[in-house]
Amino acid sequence: MKPTQEQIMERLQTDSVPIETTRTPLTDAIPDRKMRFIVKIMLHGDGVASRTVDIEKLKKGGDPAEDADFTMKFNDVPVAPADVRNIPEGSHDLENPVLVLEGGTQPYGRVSAGAGLNVTILYWDSDI
């Protein structure tokens, strides 16, 4: 059964992590028998230079050291130094996520160069 808007609002969570030039997990691996619905990704500029960011998904049972185990979801997203880049741009829709992750998978981020920047995600989980 599909959750109501009110149930989704009660389940909403945020995580904020610094990412660097190596792949960095944005959250823990999604537990088996769960789905994670990411409704917004916010990329915070570092105040120094423009950067680009990649957002990828590590497949279930995948090895983070193996490029072949990743699927690119958002490639070369530009982030200006004083910008907060939102995916999606503008408002978000709780019932239409920008990224859906099944149990055993995990989202990762990577910045093109420099000291890195912060990524904040807004998401909710549901049992399968």
BELHU-V775440 format. One record per backbone hydrogen bond with DSSP energy under -0.5 kcal/mol. CO is the residue of the C=O (numbers start at 1). NH is the residue of the N-H. E is the energy in kcal/mol with one decimal. If there is no record, write none. Layout:
co;nh;e
CO;NH;E
CO;NH;E
This chain:
co;nh;e
4;8;-2.4
5;9;-2.3
6;10;-1.8
7;11;-1.2
8;11;-0.6
8;12;-1.1
13;123;-2.5
15;121;-2.8
17;119;-2.8
19;117;-1.5
20;111;-2.5
22;20;-0.7
24;109;-2.5
30;104;-3.5
31;34;-1.1
33;128;-2.1
34;103;-1.2
35;126;-2.3
36;38;-0.7
36;101;-2.8
37;39;-0.7
37;124;-1.6
38;98;-1.9
38;99;-1.6
40;122;-2.6
41;43;-0.5
41;87;-2.6
42;44;-0.6
42;120;-2.6
43;45;-0.6
43;85;-2.8
44;118;-0.7
51;79;-3.0
52;112;-2.6
53;77;-2.8
54;110;-1.8
55;73;-2.7
55;74;-2.1
56;108;-2.8
57;59;-0.5
57;71;-2.2
58;106;-1.4
59;62;-2.5
62;64;-0.6
63;66;-2.5
65;67;-0.6
66;69;-1.7
67;70;-1.7
69;59;-2.7
71;57;-2.5
74;55;-2.8
76;78;-0.6
77;53;-1.8
79;51;-2.5
80;83;-1.7
81;47;-2.2
83;45;-3.6
83;85;-0.5
84;86;-0.5
85;43;-3.1
87;41;-2.5
93;96;-1.4
99;38;-2.9
101;36;-3.0
102;105;-1.9
104;61;-0.8
105;30;-2.9
106;58;-3.2
107;26;-2.7
107;27;-0.8
108;56;-2.6
109;24;-2.6
110;54;-2.7
113;116;-0.5
117;19;-3.3
118;44;-2.7
119;17;-2.6
120;42;-3.4
121;15;-1.7
122;39;-2.4
122;40;-1.4
123;13;-2.8
124;37;-3.2
126;35;-2.4
